[in-house]
Amino acid sequence: MIHPRPSPIAAALYTLRDMEVDVIVMHGPAGCCFRTGRLLEDEGIRVITTAMGENDYIFGAAQKLTDAIIEADEKFHPKNIGVVGTCASMIIGENMHDAARDAGVGANIIVVESHAGYADGDNTAGAILALNAAKESGIIDDEEVERQTVMLEKATELEKSRGMAKGEYIQPDYGDNKVKIAKIILDALENGKKVSIVLNAKKETSYLFADIMKIPWSKYYPDNTPVFIGNLDENIGLPYIKHHAIVVNESVDKKMDYITGGLDEYPVTGDKALEILKDLESDLVIVLGVPHAVDVSQLDTTTIALTDGPRLVKPLRDMGFTYVVTELDAHSKTLGAKGIVASEFAETLRGLLES
């Protein structure tokens, strides 16, 4: 039984965002990926649509696309315009490349022929299409496309093996009580136990999951500060992603004790974090963001996962996490954020520390 999954169209939109396009034109109905488009407006990206209707599904809407590109160019004066296909435009075989050329604008146009009906159902297909389209437009080079494609394929493998895309129906579960789990963490620190906090977050969601690392642990526990491990390499990824790593590194309580890789390498940085954790032999391990990338079944210790997916709670428990805490709406809370965003779980910890 297959769950509704994130759309390849949305993945294409987010990938264009990572490449800092100025305007995105969606060639499809006005309601297609409405929420994603609205959220991207918070990032400063102008998202418009050709608003295809019933007649367009029969007779085509190439002229609508050309007109939308011309209007976007005149109104916003963008350097880069992304044109993203939808199920409607792709099913009828719209030639978006010709429509883009007919617009004759000076902006660089990245045409992504995406839809939501790929046979394997993987949303990462849309991201890979966007990467290849950007390469054709000269935005990124072959090496970066290859690196990110590998990461996206590994992300898909991770979700299918340990996450929400395993094929079975998973009942939403909102995890363990935040106060209870917060007390477990504080009790461990007060009793001199070694606590390791692993940030294994995806891109901008690091602004929320790293909030726990912003707590002044060195003030409250100067002789027993938690070990910080994070995928916060400031030299890996597109400039947009590198900037997130820089901001998080500058915002947390102390310098990372260990760096596992970049913010777009979350499918594989969990493996490096695991090797570090094996050597540390911590009494308590907390994994934030994409916790299922860390195979805690290989650790003989108490483990806590912090995830944004209610349907990930059961898989995380099946993996061996002792406790699972959910932090809802991480994507919507962090889109457009310029720094650390308060998380409910970190706020719970702060409340107990200050009481």
KAVEN-V746402 format. One line per field, one symbol per residue. ss: DSSP state (H for helix, E for strand, - for the rest). burial: b if it has 9 or more other ideal C-beta (glycine too) atoms within 8 Angstrom, else e. A space follows every 10 residues. Layout:
ss = ???
burial = ???
This chain:
ss = -------HHH HHHHHHHH-- --EEEEE--- ---HHHHHHH H----EEEE- ---HHHHHH- -HHHHHHHHH HHHHHH---E EEEEE-HHHH H----HHHHH HHH----EEE EE-------- ---HHHHHHH HHHHHH---- -HHHHHHHHH HHHHHHHHHH HH-------- ----E--HHH HHHHHHHHHH ----EEEEEE --HHHHHHH- HHHH--HHHH ------EEEE --------HH HHHHHHHHHH H------EE- -----HHHHH HHHHHHHHHH ---EEEEEE- HHH--HHH-- -EEEEEE--H HHHHHHHHH- --EEEE---H HHHH------ ---HHHHHHH HHHH-
burial = eebebebbbb bbbbbbbbbb bbbbbbbbbe ebbeebbbbb bebebbbbbb ebeeebeeee bbebbbebbb bbbeeeebeb bbbbbbbbbb eeebebeebb eebebebbbb bbbbbbebee ebbbbbbbbb bbbbbebebb eeebbeebbe bbbbbbbbbb ebbbbbeeeb eebebeebee bbbbbbebbe eebbbbbbbb bbbbbbbbbb bbbbbebbeb beebbbbbbb bbbeebbbeb bbebbbbbbe bbbeebebeb bbbbbbbbbb bbbbebbbeb ebebbbbbbb bbbbebeebe bbbbbbbbbb bbbbbbbebe bebbbbbeeb bebbbebeeb bebbbbbbbb ebbee
